[in-house]
Amino acid sequence: MSNLLNFSGGPGVLPETVLEQTRQAIDAVPEVGLSILGISHRSDWFAAVIDETERNIRQLLRLPESHAVLFLQGGATLQFSMIPMLLLRGRQQAADYLRTGYWSAKAIPEARREGNVRIVWDGEPTGFRRLPRIDELTCLETAAYLHYVSNETVEGLQFHDLPGHDSVLRVCDMSSDFLSRPVDPERFDLIYAHAQKNLGPAGVTIIILRRSLLDQSPPGLPVMLDYRAQLDAHSIYNTPPVFAIYVVLLVTRWLLNDIGGLERMDAINRAKAACLYDSIDRSAAFYRGWAATVNRSLMNVTFRLPTADLEADFVRQSTAQGFSGLQGHRSLGGIRASVYNAMTPAAVASLGQFMLEFAKSRA
């Protein structure tokens, strides 16, 4: 198999240039002479890594100083708890949650440990095949905050509009589409994204946090779960995932210097997704896209074949051709092709052609 044909939903493919630099860093970081796996997190070199990675993210997002950047551990799953600890604990208002798929559903039980949660919209009755229209949402302007997932990796659903009111704190799990397209950070109060989709290997989670939120931190938070302590320590309160953060640095350099920014990345991603959706639509009697057309994800292309046997054969034949990671999530089944930032247009075109040929051979 080839890294170039890795369509896994996560951990996802990384740019070849980043992989090469990472290989070198495992042996010895050029400017240090030591392996990245053995460099102290208290070194001046690593402090510079944190600083540059934050600067690069700020440049990519055009992020104002009103928002802080943190590099934390525990994955997005820990944020399911940390966010309501900060914004819901001890409050009378309910938090509004959108239940649009597998991962947004995972966040809700953890929030309920801290306070009242209101499900503004639930996609389960429709089989999580679509997202709510903006006019379907009855978000309360008195809510403690609104939480949603911008891209549901399992079902292949992505918001292309911004839900909620700007007068209510907007919290978004962008784990699978962060830095894949431009966003207006001023319209978000807290963004979180684990690294294993577009940013780097598992181990680090990036938080974009409006600094003023910290004024309402409740007393008694465990220090490791207190954003204030993490910010005061510049994301080095305890031993951080040095390796994972270093790879994120390399990816942000790639986005800035090789790709040319998020507008260009977005255009590339749209073209890649369109290639696969075209193969699905051209073989509509054979492939059935899971997500409603208007909600199709640019990151995760999900579809079914007429029978489970054909889906198993599709996976076998695609694997024999060198493709990997195409089996759907265990909770949904089917086929899923994840076309994150580092997936090349050439690899996507190869998969699209394979899909057309496979459908024709089984017609």
Buried (B, 14 or more C-beta within 10 A) or exposed (E): EEEBBBBBBBBBBBBEBBBEBBEEBEEBBEEBEBEBEEBEBEEEBBEEBBEEBBBBBBBBBEBEEEBBBBBBBBBBBBBBBBBBBBBBBEBEBBBBBBBBBBBBBBBBEBBBEBBBBBBBBBBEEEEBBBBBEEEEBEBBEEBBBBBBBBBBBBBBBBBEEBBBBEEBBBBBBBBBBBBBBBBEBEEBBBBBBBBBBBBBBBBBBBBBBBEEBBEEBBEEBEEBBBBBBBBEEBBBBEEBBBBBBBBBBBBBBBBBEEBEBBEEBBEBBEBBBBBBBEBBEBBEEBBBBBBEEEBBBBBBBBBBBEEEEBBEBBBEBBBEBBBBBBBBBEEBBBBBBBBBBBBBEEBBBBBBEBBBEBBEEBE
